[in-house]
């Protein structure tokens, strides 16, 4: 199985989720949010194809990392490949964050097996399109105030959207 990425695995990030993370920049997005910080990832035919096995191999070599973040583009367009990578990363005890322009409720309504599988291994989903009028540099791990940090484990457990506890995170708990 292959995945189309904007670039090879970014091995070090401290701004795309908590702790030291690797970032998978998927290629392809139809949201085209004005002010997007990655418009070069919009074209579905852009970037390059990588095998999921090669990405997993690179993840297997990571040391000291807390997690993997899927961004883009929009990873949901390649949910099956992202799921395979995320599943592998979970087996390496890495937490999984995913940025998407879709709202969580839209993803659930799609009732798509690949999307549902991918959602099943995500720890935090950052959902919603970037909205320039709601942009703020004071937000934790997101660009505009309409975007939510969804605690997916609690959301699955309680059957309703539960937000990531930002205050607890900022206080080191």
FENZI-V244514 format. One record per residue. RES is the residue in one letter. SS is DSSP state (helix for helix, strand for strand, loop for the rest). PSI is psi as a letter, one per 20 degrees, with the letter a starting at -180 (NA if undefined). NEAR is the number of other C-alpha atoms within 10 Angstrom. Layout:
res: [RES	RES]
ss: [SS	SS]
psi: [PSI	PSI]
near: [NEAR	NEAR]
This chain:
res: [X	X	X	X	X	X	X	X	X	X	X	X	X	X	X	X	X	X	X	X	X	X	X	X	X	X	X	X	X	X	X	X	X	X	X	X	X	X	X	X	X	X	X	X	X	X	X	X	X	X	X	X	X	X	X	X	X	X	X	X	X	X	X	X	X	X	X	X	X	X	X	X	X	X	X	X	X	X	X	X	X	X	X	X	X	X	X	X	X	X	X	X	X	X	X	X	X	X	X	X	X	X	X	X	X	X	X	X	X	X	X	X	X	X	X	X	X	X	X	X	X	X	X	X	X	X	X	X	X	X	X	X	X	X	X	X	X	X	X	X	X	X	X	X	X	X	X	X	X	X	X	X	X	X	X	X	X	X	X	X	X	X	X	X	X	X	X	X	X	X	X	X	X]
ss: [loop	strand	strand	strand	strand	loop	loop	loop	loop	strand	strand	strand	strand	loop	loop	loop	loop	loop	loop	loop	strand	strand	strand	strand	strand	strand	loop	loop	loop	loop	loop	loop	loop	loop	loop	loop	loop	loop	helix	helix	helix	loop	loop	loop	loop	loop	loop	strand	strand	strand	strand	helix	helix	helix	helix	helix	helix	helix	helix	helix	loop	loop	loop	loop	loop	loop	strand	strand	strand	strand	strand	loop	loop	loop	helix	helix	helix	helix	helix	helix	helix	helix	helix	helix	helix	helix	helix	helix	helix	helix	helix	loop	loop	loop	strand	strand	strand	strand	strand	loop	loop	loop	loop	helix	helix	helix	helix	helix	helix	helix	loop	loop	helix	helix	helix	helix	helix	helix	helix	loop	loop	loop	loop	strand	strand	strand	strand	loop	loop	loop	loop	helix	helix	helix	strand	loop	loop	loop	loop	loop	loop	loop	loop	strand	loop	loop	loop	strand	strand	strand	strand	helix	helix	helix	helix	helix	helix	helix	loop	loop	loop	loop	strand	loop	loop	helix	helix	helix	helix	helix	loop	loop	loop]
psi: [q	r	q	p	q	h	r	r	p	o	i	o	q	j	i	k	r	q	a	p	q	q	p	o	n	q	p	p	p	i	h	l	p	p	j	p	i	l	i	i	j	g	p	h	j	a	b	q	p	q	q	h	g	g	g	h	g	h	h	h	i	q	q	j	q	h	a	p	p	p	a	b	a	o	h	h	i	l	h	g	g	h	g	g	g	h	g	g	h	h	i	j	k	q	q	p	q	p	p	q	i	q	q	g	h	g	g	g	h	h	l	p	g	g	g	g	g	g	h	i	i	p	g	p	p	o	q	q	q	p	o	h	i	j	p	p	i	i	q	o	k	r	h	q	i	i	q	q	o	p	n	h	g	h	g	g	g	i	j	r	p	p	q	p	n	g	g	g	g	h	j	k	NA]
near: [10	16	21	22	25	24	17	18	19	13	16	15	17	12	12	22	24	17	14	18	25	25	24	24	23	28	29	26	22	13	16	17	16	12	12	17	11	16	16	15	25	22	15	16	12	14	19	14	16	16	13	19	15	14	17	17	13	14	21	13	7	15	9	8	17	17	26	30	25	24	24	27	30	23	28	26	18	20	21	20	20	25	23	18	23	28	20	19	19	16	10	14	12	20	21	24	26	28	26	24	22	16	15	18	11	11	16	12	8	10	10	11	11	18	20	16	16	22	25	15	19	23	21	24	24	25	22	21	21	23	17	14	11	11	16	13	10	10	12	18	18	22	19	20	18	14	24	23	23	22	19	26	18	16	16	13	10	10	10	11	18	17	16	20	12	13	9	9	11	9	7	7	7]
